[in-house]
Amino acid sequence: MTEIYLGLDVGKTTHHATALTTTGKKNWDKPLPNRNPKSENSLKNYQPKEPFYW
């Protein structure tokens, strides 16, 4: 199992999400719309390079 750390930067117009492995390798780095349903769909579409658990 790979541990993933997810960082969220919440802003007025957009949000930004970054996922890192325990070694600091950037696994995902994308802006997200600040509307909740769109942000949730963006995260649901996240396809990791290695297996992980939420």
PyMOL Python script that loads the backbone (N, CA, C, O; Angstrom):
from pymol import cmd

cmd.read_pdbstr("""\
ATOM      1  N   MET A   1       0.841  -1.174   0.000  1.00  0.00           N
ATOM      2  CA  MET A   1       0.000   0.000   0.000  1.00  0.00           C
ATOM      3  C   MET A   1       0.889   1.240   0.000  1.00  0.00           C
ATOM      4  O   MET A   1       1.868   1.307   0.743  1.00  0.00           O
ATOM      5  N   THR A   2       0.552   2.208  -0.821  1.00  0.00           N
ATOM      6  CA  THR A   2       1.283   3.464  -0.899  1.00  0.00           C
ATOM      7  C   THR A   2       0.522   4.537  -0.142  1.00  0.00           C
ATOM      8  O   THR A   2      -0.682   4.707  -0.334  1.00  0.00           O
ATOM      9  N   GLU A   3       1.228   5.265   0.724  1.00  0.00           N
ATOM     10  CA  GLU A   3       0.601   6.388   1.417  1.00  0.00           C
ATOM     11  C   GLU A   3       0.688   7.615   0.533  1.00  0.00           C
ATOM     12  O   GLU A   3       1.733   7.899  -0.054  1.00  0.00           O
ATOM     13  N   ILE A   4      -0.404   8.334   0.443  1.00  0.00           N
ATOM     14  CA  ILE A   4      -0.473   9.565  -0.341  1.00  0.00           C
ATOM     15  C   ILE A   4      -0.887  10.688   0.594  1.00  0.00           C
ATOM     16  O   ILE A   4      -1.815  10.542   1.388  1.00  0.00           O
ATOM     17  N   TYR A   5      -0.190  11.806   0.490  1.00  0.00           N
ATOM     18  CA  TYR A   5      -0.547  13.000   1.244  1.00  0.00           C
ATOM     19  C   TYR A   5      -1.179  13.987   0.278  1.00  0.00           C
ATOM     20  O   TYR A   5      -0.595  14.323  -0.752  1.00  0.00           O
ATOM     21  N   LEU A   6      -2.367  14.445   0.613  1.00  0.00           N
ATOM     22  CA  LEU A   6      -3.097  15.361  -0.250  1.00  0.00           C
ATOM     23  C   LEU A   6      -3.147  16.729   0.405  1.00  0.00           C
ATOM     24  O   LEU A   6      -3.610  16.881   1.536  1.00  0.00           O
ATOM     25  N   GLY A   7      -2.660  17.725  -0.330  1.00  0.00           N
ATOM     26  CA  GLY A   7      -2.714  19.097   0.144  1.00  0.00           C
ATOM     27  C   GLY A   7      -3.718  19.881  -0.670  1.00  0.00           C
ATOM     28  O   GLY A   7      -3.759  19.765  -1.895  1.00  0.00           O
ATOM     29  N   LEU A   8      -4.532  20.683   0.008  1.00  0.00           N
ATOM     30  CA  LEU A   8      -5.535  21.498  -0.664  1.00  0.00           C
ATOM     31  C   LEU A   8      -5.300  22.964  -0.337  1.00  0.00           C
ATOM     32  O   LEU A   8      -5.138  23.335   0.825  1.00  0.00           O
ATOM     33  N   ASP A   9      -5.283  23.783  -1.364  1.00  0.00           N
ATOM     34  CA  ASP A   9      -5.210  25.230  -1.212  1.00  0.00           C
ATOM     35  C   ASP A   9      -6.577  25.762  -1.621  1.00  0.00           C
ATOM     36  O   ASP A   9      -6.950  25.697  -2.793  1.00  0.00           O
ATOM     37  N   VAL A  10      -7.313  26.281  -0.666  1.00  0.00           N
ATOM     38  CA  VAL A  10      -8.679  26.733  -0.916  1.00  0.00           C
ATOM     39  C   VAL A  10      -8.672  28.235  -1.170  1.00  0.00           C
ATOM     40  O   VAL A  10      -8.233  29.016  -0.326  1.00  0.00           O
ATOM     41  N   GLY A  11      -9.165  28.632  -2.344  1.00  0.00           N
ATOM     42  CA  GLY A  11      -9.198  30.041  -2.711  1.00  0.00           C
ATOM     43  C   GLY A  11     -10.595  30.507  -3.078  1.00  0.00           C
ATOM     44  O   GLY A  11     -11.526  29.705  -3.157  1.00  0.00           O
ATOM     45  N   LYS A  12     -10.738  31.810  -3.302  1.00  0.00           N
ATOM     46  CA  LYS A  12     -12.051  32.372  -3.639  1.00  0.00           C
ATOM     47  C   LYS A  12     -12.528  31.938  -5.021  1.00  0.00           C
ATOM     48  O   LYS A  12     -13.705  31.620  -5.193  1.00  0.00           O
ATOM     49  N   THR A  13     -11.637  31.919  -6.003  1.00  0.00           N
ATOM     50  CA  THR A  13     -12.061  31.592  -7.366  1.00  0.00           C
ATOM     51  C   THR A  13     -11.732  30.164  -7.762  1.00  0.00           C
ATOM     52  O   THR A  13     -12.503  29.538  -8.489  1.00  0.00           O
ATOM     53  N   THR A  14     -10.613  29.638  -7.303  1.00  0.00           N
ATOM     54  CA  THR A  14     -10.246  28.242  -7.586  1.00  0.00           C
ATOM     55  C   THR A  14      -9.583  27.630  -6.362  1.00  0.00           C
ATOM     56  O   THR A  14      -9.152  28.330  -5.446  1.00  0.00           O
ATOM     57  N   HIS A  15      -9.515  26.332  -6.375  1.00  0.00           N
ATOM     58  CA  HIS A  15      -8.776  25.579  -5.364  1.00  0.00           C
ATOM     59  C   HIS A  15      -7.638  24.875  -6.095  1.00  0.00           C
ATOM     60  O   HIS A  15      -7.626  24.823  -7.325  1.00  0.00           O
ATOM     61  N   HIS A  16      -6.686  24.338  -5.346  1.00  0.00           N
ATOM     62  CA  HIS A  16      -5.583  23.605  -5.958  1.00  0.00           C
ATOM     63  C   HIS A  16      -5.284  22.396  -5.081  1.00  0.00           C
ATOM     64  O   HIS A  16      -5.222  22.511  -3.857  1.00  0.00           O
ATOM     65  N   ALA A  17      -5.099  21.245  -5.704  1.00  0.00           N
ATOM     66  CA  ALA A  17      -4.801  20.021  -4.970  1.00  0.00           C
ATOM     67  C   ALA A  17      -3.481  19.437  -5.455  1.00  0.00           C
ATOM     68  O   ALA A  17      -3.198  19.408  -6.653  1.00  0.00           O
ATOM     69  N   THR A  18      -2.685  18.976  -4.505  1.00  0.00           N
ATOM     70  CA  THR A  18      -1.423  18.313  -4.814  1.00  0.00           C
ATOM     71  C   THR A  18      -1.338  17.036  -3.989  1.00  0.00           C
ATOM     72  O   THR A  18      -1.593  17.056  -2.784  1.00  0.00           O
ATOM     73  N   ALA A  19      -0.984  15.931  -4.627  1.00  0.00           N
ATOM     74  CA  ALA A  19      -0.807  14.658  -3.934  1.00  0.00           C
ATOM     75  C   ALA A  19       0.666  14.279  -3.988  1.00  0.00           C
ATOM     76  O   ALA A  19       1.289  14.307  -5.050  1.00  0.00           O
ATOM     77  N   LEU A  20       1.217  13.923  -2.823  1.00  0.00           N
ATOM     78  CA  LEU A  20       2.624  13.528  -2.721  1.00  0.00           C
ATOM     79  C   LEU A  20       2.733  12.141  -2.114  1.00  0.00           C
ATOM     80  O   LEU A  20       1.912  11.745  -1.287  1.00  0.00           O
ATOM     81  N   THR A  21       3.763  11.402  -2.536  1.00  0.00           N
ATOM     82  CA  THR A  21       4.066  10.123  -1.904  1.00  0.00           C
ATOM     83  C   THR A  21       4.881  10.395  -0.641  1.00  0.00           C
ATOM     84  O   THR A  21       5.253  11.539  -0.381  1.00  0.00           O
ATOM     85  N   THR A  22       5.156   9.369   0.136  1.00  0.00           N
ATOM     86  CA  THR A  22       5.938   9.543   1.366  1.00  0.00           C
ATOM     87  C   THR A  22       7.375   9.967   1.079  1.00  0.00           C
ATOM     88  O   THR A  22       8.052  10.486   1.966  1.00  0.00           O
ATOM     89  N   THR A  23       7.845   9.755  -0.142  1.00  0.00           N
ATOM     90  CA  THR A  23       9.198  10.189  -0.507  1.00  0.00           C
ATOM     91  C   THR A  23       9.210  11.604  -1.077  1.00  0.00           C
ATOM     92  O   THR A  23      10.269  12.125  -1.425  1.00  0.00           O
ATOM     93  N   GLY A  24       8.025  12.233  -1.174  1.00  0.00           N
ATOM     94  CA  GLY A  24       7.936  13.597  -1.681  1.00  0.00           C
ATOM     95  C   GLY A  24       7.732  13.695  -3.178  1.00  0.00           C
ATOM     96  O   GLY A  24       7.731  14.795  -3.732  1.00  0.00           O
ATOM     97  N   LYS A  25       7.560  12.562  -3.843  1.00  0.00           N
ATOM     98  CA  LYS A  25       7.321  12.571  -5.287  1.00  0.00           C
ATOM     99  C   LYS A  25       5.917  13.105  -5.561  1.00  0.00           C
ATOM    100  O   LYS A  25       4.944  12.634  -4.972  1.00  0.00           O
ATOM    101  N   LYS A  26       5.814  14.092  -6.459  1.00  0.00           N
ATOM    102  CA  LYS A  26       4.522  14.676  -6.811  1.00  0.00           C
ATOM    103  C   LYS A  26       3.763  13.688  -7.685  1.00  0.00           C
ATOM    104  O   LYS A  26       4.207  13.344  -8.781  1.00  0.00           O
ATOM    105  N   ASN A  27       2.632  13.241  -7.199  1.00  0.00           N
ATOM    106  CA  ASN A  27       1.828  12.237  -7.877  1.00  0.00           C
ATOM    107  C   ASN A  27       0.687  12.875  -8.660  1.00  0.00           C
ATOM    108  O   ASN A  27       0.223  12.316  -9.654  1.00  0.00           O
ATOM    109  N   TRP A  28       0.232  14.049  -8.211  1.00  0.00           N
ATOM    110  CA  TRP A  28      -0.896  14.735  -8.839  1.00  0.00           C
ATOM    111  C   TRP A  28      -0.827  16.194  -8.457  1.00  0.00           C
ATOM    112  O   TRP A  28      -0.532  16.511  -7.304  1.00  0.00           O
ATOM    113  N   ASP A  29      -1.091  17.098  -9.393  1.00  0.00           N
ATOM    114  CA  ASP A  29      -1.002  18.532  -9.124  1.00  0.00           C
ATOM    115  C   ASP A  29      -1.925  19.254 -10.093  1.00  0.00           C
ATOM    116  O   ASP A  29      -1.579  19.445 -11.259  1.00  0.00           O
ATOM    117  N   LYS A  30      -3.109  19.660  -9.611  1.00  0.00           N
ATOM    118  CA  LYS A  30      -4.093  20.261 -10.514  1.00  0.00           C
ATOM    119  C   LYS A  30      -4.906  21.337  -9.815  1.00  0.00           C
ATOM    120  O   LYS A  30      -5.172  21.252  -8.616  1.00  0.00           O
ATOM    121  N   PRO A  31      -5.306  22.371 -10.592  1.00  0.00           N
ATOM    122  CA  PRO A  31      -6.287  23.321 -10.063  1.00  0.00           C
ATOM    123  C   PRO A  31      -7.670  22.669 -10.089  1.00  0.00           C
ATOM    124  O   PRO A  31      -7.949  21.810 -10.926  1.00  0.00           O
ATOM    125  N   LEU A  32      -8.520  23.086  -9.169  1.00  0.00           N
ATOM    126  CA  LEU A  32      -9.881  22.563  -9.096  1.00  0.00           C
ATOM    127  C   LEU A  32     -10.867  23.721  -9.078  1.00  0.00           C
ATOM    128  O   LEU A  32     -10.578  24.759  -8.484  1.00  0.00           O
ATOM    129  N   PRO A  33     -12.021  23.569  -9.712  1.00  0.00           N
ATOM    130  CA  PRO A  33     -13.040  24.607  -9.608  1.00  0.00           C
ATOM    131  C   PRO A  33     -13.490  24.724  -8.152  1.00  0.00           C
ATOM    132  O   PRO A  33     -13.449  23.741  -7.413  1.00  0.00           O
ATOM    133  N   ASN A  34     -13.915  25.909  -7.736  1.00  0.00           N
ATOM    134  CA  ASN A  34     -14.299  26.046  -6.338  1.00  0.00           C
ATOM    135  C   ASN A  34     -15.754  25.676  -6.068  1.00  0.00           C
ATOM    136  O   ASN A  34     -16.228  25.834  -4.943  1.00  0.00           O
ATOM    137  N   ARG A  35     -16.447  25.201  -7.047  1.00  0.00           N
ATOM    138  CA  ARG A  35     -17.815  24.723  -6.824  1.00  0.00           C
ATOM    139  C   ARG A  35     -17.732  23.275  -6.366  1.00  0.00           C
ATOM    140  O   ARG A  35     -17.088  22.459  -7.026  1.00  0.00           O
ATOM    141  N   ASN A  36     -18.351  22.950  -5.284  1.00  0.00           N
ATOM    142  CA  ASN A  36     -18.222  21.655  -4.640  1.00  0.00           C
ATOM    143  C   ASN A  36     -18.441  20.460  -5.571  1.00  0.00           C
ATOM    144  O   ASN A  36     -17.562  19.600  -5.622  1.00  0.00           O
ATOM    145  N   PRO A  37     -19.556  20.342  -6.314  1.00  0.00           N
ATOM    146  CA  PRO A  37     -19.741  19.156  -7.166  1.00  0.00           C
ATOM    147  C   PRO A  37     -18.631  18.986  -8.202  1.00  0.00           C
ATOM    148  O   PRO A  37     -18.205  17.862  -8.468  1.00  0.00           O
ATOM    149  N   LYS A  38     -18.157  20.086  -8.791  1.00  0.00           N
ATOM    150  CA  LYS A  38     -17.087  19.981  -9.782  1.00  0.00           C
ATOM    151  C   LYS A  38     -15.788  19.528  -9.124  1.00  0.00           C
ATOM    152  O   LYS A  38     -15.061  18.719  -9.700  1.00  0.00           O
ATOM    153  N   SER A  39     -15.485  20.029  -7.942  1.00  0.00           N
ATOM    154  CA  SER A  39     -14.270  19.628  -7.235  1.00  0.00           C
ATOM    155  C   SER A  39     -14.331  18.155  -6.864  1.00  0.00           C
ATOM    156  O   SER A  39     -13.350  17.429  -7.025  1.00  0.00           O
ATOM    157  N   GLU A  40     -15.483  17.714  -6.368  1.00  0.00           N
ATOM    158  CA  GLU A  40     -15.628  16.308  -6.001  1.00  0.00           C
ATOM    159  C   GLU A  40     -15.435  15.408  -7.212  1.00  0.00           C
ATOM    160  O   GLU A  40     -14.784  14.369  -7.106  1.00  0.00           O
ATOM    161  N   ASN A  41     -15.988  15.787  -8.362  1.00  0.00           N
ATOM    162  CA  ASN A  41     -15.826  14.980  -9.570  1.00  0.00           C
ATOM    163  C   ASN A  41     -14.375  14.941 -10.008  1.00  0.00           C
ATOM    164  O   ASN A  41     -13.909  13.905 -10.481  1.00  0.00           O
ATOM    165  N   SER A  42     -13.645  16.040  -9.864  1.00  0.00           N
ATOM    166  CA  SER A  42     -12.231  16.058 -10.228  1.00  0.00           C
ATOM    167  C   SER A  42     -11.449  15.079  -9.370  1.00  0.00           C
ATOM    168  O   SER A  42     -10.601  14.347  -9.880  1.00  0.00           O
ATOM    169  N   LEU A  43     -11.725  15.057  -8.073  1.00  0.00           N
ATOM    170  CA  LEU A  43     -11.015  14.137  -7.185  1.00  0.00           C
ATOM    171  C   LEU A  43     -11.423  12.693  -7.437  1.00  0.00           C
ATOM    172  O   LEU A  43     -10.599  11.788  -7.304  1.00  0.00           O
ATOM    173  N   LYS A  44     -12.687  12.462  -7.799  1.00  0.00           N
ATOM    174  CA  LYS A  44     -13.132  11.102  -8.101  1.00  0.00           C
ATOM    175  C   LYS A  44     -12.428  10.561  -9.338  1.00  0.00           C
ATOM    176  O   LYS A  44     -12.241   9.351  -9.463  1.00  0.00           O
ATOM    177  N   ASN A  45     -12.036  11.443 -10.253  1.00  0.00           N
ATOM    178  CA  ASN A  45     -11.366  11.026 -11.485  1.00  0.00           C
ATOM    179  C   ASN A  45      -9.863  10.850 -11.311  1.00  0.00           C
ATOM    180  O   ASN A  45      -9.168  10.519 -12.271  1.00  0.00           O
ATOM    181  N   TYR A  46      -9.353  11.067 -10.102  1.00  0.00           N
ATOM    182  CA  TYR A  46      -7.923  10.908  -9.831  1.00  0.00           C
ATOM    183  C   TYR A  46      -7.527   9.452 -10.024  1.00  0.00           C
ATOM    184  O   TYR A  46      -8.074   8.564  -9.371  1.00  0.00           O
ATOM    185  N   GLN A  47      -6.583   9.209 -10.916  1.00  0.00           N
ATOM    186  CA  GLN A  47      -6.086   7.867 -11.187  1.00  0.00           C
ATOM    187  C   GLN A  47      -4.631   7.787 -10.741  1.00  0.00           C
ATOM    188  O   GLN A  47      -3.747   8.259 -11.457  1.00  0.00           O
ATOM    189  N   PRO A  48      -4.363   7.205  -9.580  1.00  0.00           N
ATOM    190  CA  PRO A  48      -2.990   7.145  -9.081  1.00  0.00           C
ATOM    191  C   PRO A  48      -2.124   6.208  -9.910  1.00  0.00           C
ATOM    192  O   PRO A  48      -2.617   5.313 -10.597  1.00  0.00           O
ATOM    193  N   LYS A  49      -0.830   6.437  -9.824  1.00  0.00           N
ATOM    194  CA  LYS A  49       0.124   5.581 -10.527  1.00  0.00           C
ATOM    195  C   LYS A  49       0.349   4.282  -9.768  1.00  0.00           C
ATOM    196  O   LYS A  49       0.805   3.292 -10.340  1.00  0.00           O
ATOM    197  N   GLU A  50       0.024   4.287  -8.457  1.00  0.00           N
ATOM    198  CA  GLU A  50       0.171   3.105  -7.615  1.00  0.00           C
ATOM    199  C   GLU A  50      -1.101   2.944  -6.789  1.00  0.00           C
ATOM    200  O   GLU A  50      -1.825   3.919  -6.586  1.00  0.00           O
ATOM    201  N   PRO A  51      -1.391   1.724  -6.303  1.00  0.00           N
ATOM    202  CA  PRO A  51      -2.586   1.531  -5.475  1.00  0.00           C
ATOM    203  C   PRO A  51      -2.516   2.378  -4.200  1.00  0.00           C
ATOM    204  O   PRO A  51      -1.439   2.593  -3.644  1.00  0.00           O
ATOM    205  N   PHE A  52      -3.664   2.848  -3.753  1.00  0.00           N
ATOM    206  CA  PHE A  52      -3.717   3.614  -2.511  1.00  0.00           C
ATOM    207  C   PHE A  52      -5.097   3.449  -1.891  1.00  0.00           C
ATOM    208  O   PHE A  52      -6.021   2.949  -2.533  1.00  0.00           O
ATOM    209  N   TYR A  53      -5.227   3.870  -0.647  1.00  0.00           N
ATOM    210  CA  TYR A  53      -6.493   3.797   0.075  1.00  0.00           C
ATOM    211  C   TYR A  53      -6.825   5.161   0.640  1.00  0.00           C
ATOM    212  O   TYR A  53      -5.936   5.850   1.140  1.00  0.00           O
ATOM    213  N   TRP A  54      -8.100   5.575   0.572  1.00  0.00           N
ATOM    214  CA  TRP A  54      -8.541   6.855   1.132  1.00  0.00           C
ATOM    215  C   TRP A  54      -8.710   6.705   2.605  1.00  0.00           C
ATOM    216  O   TRP A  54      -9.077   7.663   3.285  1.00  0.00           O
TER     217      TRP A  54
END
""", "prot")
cmd.dss("prot")
cmd.show_as("cartoon", "prot")
cmd.util.cbc("prot")
cmd.orient("prot")
